[in-house]
Amino acid sequence: MEFPHAKRMDGFKTLIFSELSAYKHFKISEGAKMIDLSIGSPDLAPPDFIRETIASMSKSHDQYGYTLTGINEFDEAVAEYYSRKHSITLNPIKEVMLSMGSQDALVHIPMVFCNPDDYVLVPDPGYTAYETGISMAEAKAYYMPLREENHFLPDLNAIPPHIADQTSVMILNFPGNPVPVQATASFYEEAVQFAKKHRILIVHDFAYGELYYDEKKPMSFLAAPGAMDVGVETNSLSKSFNMAGCRVGYVAGNAGVIQSICQMKSNLDYGVFKPIQLAAARALIEGDWYTQEARAIYQKRRDAFLTHTRSFGWNIPAPEGGMFVWAPVPANQTSMEFCQLLMDEAHVVVTPGHAFGPTGEGYVRIALVQDADLLIEAAERINKLSLFRSPSLL
């Protein structure tokens, strides 16, 4: 017996990652040794003190009740982290809330603040979960193209005034996924003024705030003048401390916005396992040494991969942050054609750019989630396809 889906299910399309995974396993069944650089799932483990905290605390019989919200230790750790890392003062009671990773918050926030047919301004290309939340809220996405000629920053002046006036939420993401660039202080200041003019809530996805290169530390959106008046920032310990499976993160910023999200969340879940919250609190307070080590690993991977790709003529811009490379495809191929060729001939899996929005066509996203030697091998496999002109031949 079949049952009809609700119309809202139209917003839950099969993600490209499932299709890539299925084809990868087909190739493996044929004997191919695949290198998967498609999914941004950290391959590194959390530091010992995080795992030991979870293991130790989980043995206590009194750790298994509902936490309902963020425990005091976690909320206070977030506030301390922002004070230490970004010189931002947060009230841990009113301006911080627990979330089950970033995606939990990013999907639910539009449901709190958008009415049907409101616009949500989203980066294009952007993280696929943004549109899921928009669809659930029965709102409409308005794409803000991220183009190289504008340093991959949205052009707020290009947004028609009538669209801006019908907009409830603007989502920003720097350093970005899939476009690994950082925003400037002047852009954030412009975004704050734009939000005030049109009464728009800004939600900044800061999931890659600890993953940056060349010691160029990214700026928190909340550090921009007036940002606390118009917005919040989401973050997760999935990438910064490799706690992806723990599902722990937070929202910080405007107290009224935090209160509204908490009101909705109180009807949806009962919090995060206390030992995980305690481990996350320790990570935020004690983990600076670990994030520094992780950055060094990703820097080594990025530099090794780009050195090899540039040696045979694939000139990929160096990421400024995050765990991805945003690479242009050969001019005579679409993103999907290029991905298919790499899977079939090089046995390398990457993600086509159009999966992240219309402006992503012409690019692929490559995740730096393998060690440097394997990334070099992936580059060498691609080189053997002779798709790019060697610099020596130019």
C-alpha positions in Angstrom: 0.0 0.0 0.0 1.4 3.4 -1.0 0.8 6.6 0.9 1.0 10.1 -0.7 3.7 12.4 0.5 2.9 15.8 1.9 3.8 18.7 -0.5 6.6 19.8 1.8 8.5 16.6 0.9 9.1 18.2 -2.5 11.9 20.1 -0.7 13.6 16.9 0.3 15.3 15.9 -2.9 17.8 13.0 -3.1 21.2 14.6 -2.5 24.0 14.3 -5.0 26.1 12.7 -2.3 23.9 9.6 -2.3 24.2 9.3 -6.0 28.0 9.7 -5.9 28.2 7.1 -3.1 26.1 4.6 -5.0 28.3 5.0 -8.1 31.5 4.8 -6.1 30.4 1.4 -4.7 29.5 0.2 -8.1 33.0 1.1 -9.3 34.5 -0.6 -6.2 32.5 -3.8 -7.1 34.2 -3.7 -10.5 37.6 -3.7 -8.7 38.4 0.0 -8.8 40.3 1.5 -5.9 38.4 4.8 -5.3 39.7 7.9 -3.6 36.6 9.7 -2.1 37.0 13.4 -1.8 33.3 14.3 -2.0 32.0 14.4 1.6 33.2 16.9 4.2 33.3 14.3 7.0 36.5 14.8 9.1 38.8 11.8 8.9 40.7 12.9 12.1 39.7 11.8 15.6 38.9 14.2 18.5 41.8 14.8 20.9 42.3 12.3 23.7 40.9 14.5 26.4 37.5 14.8 24.6 37.2 11.1 24.2 38.3 10.4 27.8 35.8 12.9 29.1 32.9 11.2 27.3 34.1 7.8 28.2 34.6 8.6 31.9 31.4 10.6 32.4 29.2 8.1 30.6 30.0 5.5 33.3 28.2 7.5 35.9 24.6 6.4 36.5 23.4 10.0 36.9 24.4 11.2 33.4 21.5 9.7 31.5 18.6 12.1 32.2 17.3 14.8 29.8 19.4 17.9 29.7 16.6 19.8 27.9 18.9 22.7 27.1 22.6 23.6 27.2 24.0 22.9 30.7 25.6 25.8 32.5 29.1 24.6 31.8 28.5 24.5 28.1 26.9 27.9 27.8 29.6 29.5 29.9 32.3 27.8 27.8 30.8 29.3 24.6 30.8 32.7 26.2 34.4 32.3 27.4 35.5 31.1 24.0 34.1 34.2 22.2 35.7 36.4 24.8 39.1 34.8 24.4 39.1 34.2 20.6 37.1 37.2 19.3 36.9 39.8 22.1 33.1 39.5 22.1 31.1 39.6 25.3 28.2 37.2 25.5 25.7 36.7 28.2 25.7 32.8 28.6 22.2 32.8 29.9 20.5 35.0 27.3 22.8 35.1 24.3 23.9 31.4 23.9 21.9 28.3 23.2 22.8 24.6 22.6 22.1 23.0 19.2 22.6 19.5 17.8 25.4 20.7 15.5 25.0 23.6 13.1 22.6 22.0 10.8 20.0 21.6 13.5 19.9 25.3 14.0 20.2 26.3 10.3 17.2 24.1 9.3 15.0 25.2 12.1 15.6 29.0 12.2 13.6 29.7 9.0 10.7 27.9 10.6 10.8 30.3 13.5 11.1 33.6 11.6 9.6 33.0 8.1 6.0 33.0 7.0 5.0 31.2 3.8 6.3 33.0 0.7 8.8 35.1 2.6 12.2 35.3 1.0 15.4 34.0 2.5 18.6 35.3 1.0 21.1 32.4 0.5 24.6 32.2 -0.9 24.8 30.6 -4.3 26.6 28.3 -4.2 25.9 27.4 -0.6 25.5 24.5 1.9 22.6 22.3 0.8 20.9 22.3 4.2 19.9 26.0 3.8 17.3 25.2 1.2 15.9 22.3 3.3 15.1 24.7 6.1 13.6 27.2 3.7 11.4 24.6 2.2 10.2 23.4 5.6 9.2 27.0 6.4 7.4 27.2 3.1 9.5 30.3 2.3 11.4 31.0 -0.9 15.1 31.1 -1.6 16.6 34.1 -3.3 20.1 33.4 -4.5 23.0 35.7 -3.9 25.6 34.7 -6.5 29.1 34.3 -5.2 31.3 35.1 -8.2 35.1 35.4 -8.6 34.9 38.9 -9.9 33.4 40.0 -6.6 35.8 38.0 -4.5 33.1 35.4 -3.9 31.1 37.9 -1.7 27.4 38.6 -2.2 26.6 41.8 -4.0 23.9 43.2 -1.7 23.3 46.2 -4.1 22.1 43.7 -6.7 19.2 42.5 -4.5 16.0 44.3 -5.8 14.5 46.5 -3.1 11.1 44.7 -3.4 12.8 41.4 -2.7 14.7 42.8 0.3 11.5 44.2 1.7 9.9 40.7 1.6 12.9 39.0 3.1 12.9 37.6 6.7 16.3 36.0 6.9 19.7 36.3 5.2 22.2 33.4 5.6 25.9 34.0 5.3 28.7 31.5 5.6 32.4 32.5 5.9 34.8 30.7 5.6 32.4 29.1 3.2 31.2 25.7 2.1 31.7 25.1 -0.8 33.5 28.3 -1.6 36.3 28.5 0.9 36.8 32.3 1.2 36.6 34.7 4.1 34.5 37.8 4.4 35.9 41.2 5.1 35.0 43.5 8.0 33.6 46.1 5.5 31.3 43.4 4.0 29.9 42.5 7.4 29.4 46.2 8.2 27.5 46.6 4.9 25.4 43.5 5.7 24.5 44.9 9.1 23.3 48.2 7.6 21.4 46.3 4.9 19.7 44.1 7.5 18.7 47.2 9.6 17.3 49.0 6.6 15.1 46.0 5.6 14.5 44.5 9.0 16.2 41.2 8.1 17.6 38.6 10.5 21.2 37.6 9.6 22.2 34.1 10.4 26.0 33.5 10.0 27.2 29.9 9.6 30.6 29.9 11.2 31.2 26.1 11.2 34.7 26.5 9.7 35.8 29.4 11.9 38.7 27.4 13.3 39.9 26.0 10.0 41.9 28.6 8.2 45.2 28.9 6.4 48.3 31.0 6.3 47.5 32.3 9.9 44.8 34.4 8.4 42.2 34.1 11.2 38.6 34.7 10.1 36.4 37.4 11.7 33.3 36.4 13.7 30.2 38.1 12.3 29.3 39.1 15.8 32.4 41.3 16.0 31.0 43.7 13.4 29.5 46.9 14.8 25.7 46.4 15.3 25.8 42.7 14.5 24.2 41.7 17.8 21.3 43.9 16.9 20.4 42.0 13.7 21.8 38.6 13.9 23.1 35.3 15.4 26.0 33.0 14.6 25.8 29.3 14.5 28.8 27.0 15.0 29.6 23.4 15.6 32.3 21.3 17.1 32.0 18.8 14.2 34.8 20.3 12.1 36.9 22.3 14.7 37.2 19.3 17.1 36.2 16.4 14.8 33.2 15.7 17.0 30.9 15.2 14.0 29.0 12.2 15.3 28.5 13.9 18.7 26.0 16.4 17.2 26.9 19.4 19.4 27.0 23.0 18.5 25.5 26.4 19.5 23.8 29.6 18.4 25.1 32.8 19.8 24.0 36.4 19.4 20.8 38.5 19.7 19.0 37.6 22.9 15.5 38.0 21.4 16.3 35.7 18.5 17.9 33.1 20.9 14.7 33.1 23.1 12.5 32.5 20.0 14.6 29.6 18.8 14.7 28.1 22.3 10.9 28.3 22.4 10.7 26.2 19.2 13.4 23.8 20.3 11.7 23.1 23.6 9.0 21.4 21.5 11.3 19.4 19.4 14.0 17.7 21.5 15.3 17.2 25.0 18.9 18.4 24.7 22.3 16.6 24.1 23.8 13.9 26.2 25.4 15.6 29.2 28.9 13.9 28.9 29.1 15.2 25.3 28.2 18.7 26.5 30.9 18.5 29.2 33.5 17.3 26.7 32.5 20.1 24.3 32.8 22.6 27.1 36.4 21.4 27.8 37.2 21.5 24.1 36.1 25.2 23.8 38.1 26.2 26.9 41.2 23.9 26.6 41.4 23.0 22.9 43.3 25.9 21.3 46.4 23.7 21.0 44.4 21.1 19.1 42.8 23.4 16.6 46.3 24.7 15.9 47.5 21.2 15.2 44.5 20.5 13.0 45.1 23.7 11.0 48.7 22.5 10.4 47.5 19.2 9.0 44.9 20.8 6.7 47.5 23.4 5.6 49.9 20.5 4.6 47.1 18.8 2.7 46.0 21.9 0.9 49.6 22.9 -0.1 50.5 19.4 -1.2 47.4 19.0 -3.4 47.6 22.5 -5.0 51.4 22.1 -5.7 50.7 19.0 -7.7 47.6 20.3 -9.5 49.4 23.5 -10.5 52.3 21.5 -11.8 50.2 20.1 -14.6 48.2 23.3 -15.3 45.1 23.0 -13.1 45.2 26.4 -11.5 43.0 26.2 -8.4 42.7 29.2 -6.1 44.1 28.6 -2.7 41.3 28.2 0.0 41.4 30.8 2.7 39.5 28.6 5.2 37.5 25.4 5.6 38.3 21.9 4.4 37.4 22.2 0.8 39.0 23.2 -2.5 36.7 25.0 -5.0 38.2 24.1 -8.4 37.3 25.2 -11.9 36.5 22.4 -14.4 37.9 22.3 -18.0 36.1 24.8 -20.2 34.6 22.1 -22.5 32.9 20.1 -19.7 30.0 20.6 -17.3 30.6 20.0 -13.6 28.8 16.6 -13.7 30.6 15.5 -16.9 33.9 16.2 -15.2 32.9 14.4 -12.0 31.8 11.4 -14.1 35.1 11.3 -15.9 37.1 11.4 -12.7 35.1 8.6 -11.3 35.3 6.4 -14.4 38.9 7.1 -15.4 40.8 8.4 -12.4 38.7 6.6 -9.8 38.5 9.9 -7.8 35.2 11.1 -6.3 34.5 14.9 -6.1 31.2 16.8 -5.9 29.8 18.8 -8.9 29.4 22.5 -8.2 25.9 22.7 -9.4 24.7 20.6 -6.5 25.3 23.7 -4.3 23.3 26.1 -6.5 23.1 27.4 -10.1 26.3 29.6 -9.8 28.3 26.5 -8.8 28.2 25.2 -12.4 31.7 25.2 -13.8 33.3 24.1 -10.5 33.8 21.0 -8.4 34.2 20.8 -4.6 37.1 18.7 -3.4 37.3 17.8 0.3 40.7 17.6 2.0 39.6 14.7 4.1 42.4 12.3 3.2 46.1 12.4 4.2 48.5 14.4 2.0 49.9 11.3 0.3 46.5 10.2 -0.9 45.6 13.7 -2.0 48.9 13.7 -4.1 47.9 10.3 -5.5 44.5 11.7 -6.5 46.2 14.7 -8.2 48.5 12.3 -10.1 45.6 10.2 -11.3 43.9 13.3 -12.6 47.1 14.4 -14.3 47.2 11.2 -16.3 43.9 12.1 -18.0 45.7 15.1 -19.7 42.8 17.4 -19.2 44.9 20.4 -18.4 47.8 22.1 -20.2 51.1 21.9 -18.3 52.6 25.3 -17.5 55.7 24.3 -19.5 53.6 24.1 -22.6 52.0 27.5 -22.2 
